[in-house]
Amino acid sequence: MVGATGRVTGRIGPGLVGEVLVHVRERQGTEAFLAYPAVPGEVLPLGTPVVVVEYQPPRTVYVAHALG
């Protein structure tokens, strides 16, 4: 799960619980996860490409802006 990429579908930022759609290779599909910023204070608006930095089962991830 760590290293998987996705897109923000619900704004992520300080004091907010956002949402991302992440491609999960193991299940060969895209799934929604609750998301928090991996970098404190970072704001990730809708549509931002992200990478999963930390995964907390069952459906929570910490993400950072993906380069490129």
ZARO-898611 format. One record per residue: residue number from 1; y, z, x of N, C-alpha, C, O in turn. Coordinates in steps of 0.1 Angstrom, whole numbers. Each point is the difference from the previous one (the first is absolute). Example, Ala and Ser with C-alpha at 12.3 -4.5 7.8 and 13.67 -1.06 7.14 Angstrom:
+------+-------+-------+-------+-------+-------+-------+-------+-------+-------+-------+-------+-------+
! tinu !    nY !    nZ !    nX !   caY !   caZ !   caX !    cY !    cZ !    cX !    oY !    oZ !    oX !
+------+-------+-------+-------+-------+-------+-------+-------+-------+-------+-------+-------+-------+
!    1 !   -57 !    78 !   132 !    12 !     0 !    -9 !    12 !     0 !     9 !     0 !     7 !    10 !
!    2 !    11 !   -14 !   -14 !    11 !     0 !     9 !    11 !     8 !    -8 !    11 !     1 !     5 !
+------+-------+-------+-------+-------+-------+-------+-------+-------+-------+-------+-------+-------+
This chain:
+------+-------+-------+-------+-------+-------+-------+-------+-------+-------+-------+-------+-------+
! tinu !    nY !    nZ !    nX !   caY !   caZ !   caX !    cY !    cZ !    cX !    oY !    oZ !    oX !
+------+-------+-------+-------+-------+-------+-------+-------+-------+-------+-------+-------+-------+
!    1 !   -12 !     0 !     8 !    12 !     0 !    -8 !    13 !     0 !     9 !     9 !    -7 !    -3 !
!    2 !    -9 !    15 !    13 !    11 !     0 !     9 !     1 !   -13 !     7 !   -10 !    -6 !     5 !
!    3 !    22 !     0 !    -5 !     2 !   -14 !     5 !     0 !   -10 !   -10 !     4 !   -12 !     3 !
!    4 !    -8 !    15 !   -15 !     0 !   -10 !   -11 !    14 !    -3 !    -4 !     9 !     8 !     2 !
!    5 !    -7 !   -20 !    -7 !    14 !    -4 !    -3 !     1 !    -2 !   -15 !   -10 !    -2 !    -8 !
!    6 !    23 !     3 !     3 !     2 !    -2 !   -14 !    15 !    -2 !    -3 !     8 !    -3 !     9 !
!    7 !    -4 !     4 !   -22 !    14 !    -1 !    -4 !     4 !    11 !    -9 !    -9 !     5 !    -8 !
!    8 !    21 !    -1 !     9 !     6 !    11 !    -9 !     2 !    -6 !   -14 !     6 !   -10 !    -2 !
!    9 !   -12 !    18 !    -8 !     2 !    -4 !   -14 !     8 !    11 !    -8 !     3 !    -2 !   -11 !
!   10 !    -1 !    13 !    18 !     8 !    11 !    -6 !     8 !     6 !    12 !    -6 !     5 !     9 !
!   11 !    19 !    -5 !   -10 !     9 !     4 !    11 !    -5 !    13 !     7 !    -3 !    10 !    -7 !
!   12 !     3 !   -10 !    20 !    -4 !    11 !     8 !    12 !     6 !     8 !     8 !    -8 !     5 !
!   13 !    -6 !    21 !    -5 !    11 !     6 !     7 !    -1 !    15 !    -1 !    -9 !     6 !    -6 !
!   14 !    19 !     1 !    12 !     1 !    14 !     0 !     0 !     6 !   -14 !     8 !    -4 !    -8 !
!   15 !   -17 !    13 !     5 !    -1 !     6 !   -13 !    -6 !    -9 !   -11 !     0 !     4 !   -11 !
!   16 !    -5 !   -15 !    15 !    -6 !   -10 !    -9 !   -15 !    -2 !     3 !    -4 !     0 !    11 !
!   17 !    -4 !    -1 !   -22 !   -14 !    -4 !     2 !     0 !   -15 !    -4 !     2 !    -3 !   -12 !
!   18 !    -5 !    -6 !    21 !     0 !   -14 !    -2 !   -14 !    -5 !    -3 !    -9 !     8 !    -1 !
!   19 !     8 !   -21 !     0 !   -13 !    -7 !    -2 !    -1 !   -12 !     9 !    10 !    -7 !     2 !
!   20 !   -22 !     4 !     3 !    -2 !   -12 !     8 !   -13 !    -6 !    -5 !    -9 !     6 !    -5 !
!   21 !     8 !   -19 !     7 !   -12 !    -8 !    -2 !    -5 !    -3 !    14 !     7 !    -6 !     8 !
!   22 !   -19 !    10 !    -6 !    -6 !    -1 !    14 !   -13 !    -8 !    -1 !    -8 !     2 !    -9 !
!   23 !     6 !   -12 !    18 !   -13 !    -7 !     0 !   -10 !     9 !     7 !     2 !     4 !    12 !
!   24 !   -13 !    -1 !   -19 !   -10 !     9 !     5 !   -12 !    -9 !     4 !    -8 !    -5 !    -9 !
!   25 !     6 !     3 !    22 !   -10 !   -10 !     5 !   -14 !     5 !    -5 !    -9 !    -9 !    -4 !
!   26 !     6 !    22 !     5 !   -13 !     5 !    -3 !    -4 !    -4 !   -15 !   -12 !    -2 !    -3 !
!   27 !    21 !     2 !    -6 !    -3 !    -3 !   -14 !     5 !   -14 !    -4 !    -1 !    -4 !   -12 !
!   28 !     5 !    -4 !    22 !     4 !   -14 !    -2 !    10 !    -2 !   -12 !    -2 !    -9 !    -8 !
!   29 !    12 !    18 !     8 !    10 !    -2 !   -11 !    13 !     8 !     3 !     1 !     6 !    11 !
!   30 !     8 !    -7 !   -20 !    13 !     6 !     1 !     0 !    12 !   -10 !    -3 !    -1 !   -11 !
!   31 !     8 !    13 !    16 !     0 !    12 !    -8 !    14 !     7 !     1 !     7 !    -2 !    10 !
!   32 !    -3 !     9 !   -20 !    12 !     8 !     0 !    -2 !    14 !     5 !   -10 !     6 !    -2 !
!   33 !    20 !    -2 !    10 !    -1 !    14 !     6 !    14 !     6 !    -2 !    10 !    -6 !     1 !
!   34 !   -10 !    20 !    -2 !    12 !     7 !     0 !     5 !     0 !    15 !    -9 !     1 !     9 !
!   35 !    22 !    -2 !    -7 !     4 !    -2 !    14 !    12 !     8 !     4 !     9 !     3 !    -8 !
!   36 !    -9 !     2 !    20 !    11 !     8 !     6 !     4 !    -7 !    13 !    -8 !    -7 !     6 !
!   37 !    21 !     9 !    -2 !     4 !    -6 !    13 !    -6 !     7 !    12 !     0 !    12 !     0 !
!   38 !    -5 !   -19 !     9 !    -6 !     6 !    12 !    12 !     5 !    10 !    -2 !    10 !     7 !
!   39 !    13 !   -17 !    -8 !    12 !     4 !     8 !     9 !     8 !    -9 !     5 !    -6 !   -10 !
!   40 !    -3 !    18 !    13 !     9 !     9 !    -9 !    14 !    -7 !    -2 !     6 !    -4 !     9 !
!   41 !    -2 !     4 !   -22 !    13 !    -6 !    -4 !     0 !   -15 !    -2 !    10 !    -5 !    -4 !
!   42 !   -21 !    -2 !     8 !     0 !   -14 !    -2 !    -1 !    -4 !   -15 !    -7 !     6 !    -7 !
!   43 !    14 !   -16 !     4 !     0 !    -6 !   -14 !    -6 !   -14 !     1 !     4 !    -8 !     8 !
!   44 !   -14 !     6 !   -17 !    -7 !   -13 !    -1 !     1 !    -5 !   -14 !    -6 !     5 !    -9 !
!   45 !    15 !   -15 !     8 !     2 !    -6 !   -14 !   -12 !    -9 !    -4 !    -9 !    -3 !     7 !
!   46 !    10 !    -1 !   -20 !   -10 !    -9 !    -6 !    -2 !   -12 !     9 !     9 !    -6 !     4 !
!   47 !   -22 !     2 !    -3 !    -3 !   -12 !     7 !    -1 !     1 !    15 !    -4 !   -10 !     7 !
!   48 !     7 !    22 !    -1 !     0 !     2 !    14 !   -15 !    -1 !     5 !    -8 !     7 !    -5 !
!   49 !     5 !   -15 !    16 !   -13 !     0 !     6 !    -2 !    13 !     7 !     9 !     4 !     8 !
!   50 !   -21 !     3 !    -9 !    -2 !    13 !     6 !   -14 !     0 !     6 !    -9 !    -9 !    -2 !
!   51 !     7 !    19 !    11 !   -13 !     2 !     7 !    -3 !    15 !    -3 !     9 !     8 !     1 !
!   52 !   -22 !    -6 !    -4 !    -4 !    14 !    -2 !    -2 !     7 !    13 !    -7 !    -4 !     9 !
!   53 !    14 !    16 !    -8 !     0 !     8 !    12 !   -10 !    12 !    -1 !    -6 !     4 !     9 !
!   54 !     5 !     1 !   -22 !    -9 !    11 !    -2 !    -5 !    -1 !   -14 !     7 !    -5 !   -10 !
!   55 !   -20 !     9 !     8 !    -6 !    -1 !   -13 !    -5 !    14 !    -4 !    -7 !     6 !     8 !
!   56 !    10 !    -2 !   -20 !    -5 !    13 !    -6 !    -8 !    -3 !   -13 !     7 !    -3 !   -10 !
!   57 !   -20 !     3 !    11 !    -8 !    -3 !   -12 !     4 !     9 !   -12 !     4 !    12 !     2 !
!   58 !    -5 !   -17 !   -14 !    -6 !   -12 !    -3 !    10 !   -12 !    -1 !    -4 !   -11 !     3 !
!   59 !    17 !    13 !    -6 !     9 !   -11 !    -2 !    14 !     2 !     6 !    10 !    -5 !    -6 !
!   60 !    -8 !    12 !    17 !    13 !     2 !     5 !     1 !    -5 !    15 !    -9 !     1 !     8 !
!   61 !    20 !    -8 !    -5 !     2 !    -6 !    13 !    14 !     3 !     5 !     9 !     2 !    -8 !
!   62 !    -8 !    -2 !    21 !    13 !     1 !     6 !     2 !   -13 !     7 !    -9 !    -5 !     7 !
!   63 !    21 !    -2 !    -9 !     2 !   -13 !     4 !    12 !    -2 !     8 !    10 !     8 !    -1 !
!   64 !    -9 !   -18 !    10 !    12 !    -4 !     7 !     2 !   -15 !    -1 !    -9 !    -7 !    -4 !
!   65 !    21 !     3 !     6 !     4 !   -14 !    -1 !    -8 !    -8 !    10 !    -1 !     3 !    12 !
!   66 !    -5 !   -14 !   -17 !    -8 !    -8 !     9 !     9 !   -11 !     6 !     8 !    -6 !    -7 !
!   67 !   -10 !     4 !    20 !     8 !   -10 !     7 !    -6 !   -14 !    -3 !   -12 !    -2 !    -1 !
!   68 !    21 !    -7 !     0 !    -4 !   -14 !    -2 !    -2 !    -3 !   -14 !    -4 !   -11 !    -4 !
+------+-------+-------+-------+-------+-------+-------+-------+-------+-------+-------+-------+-------+
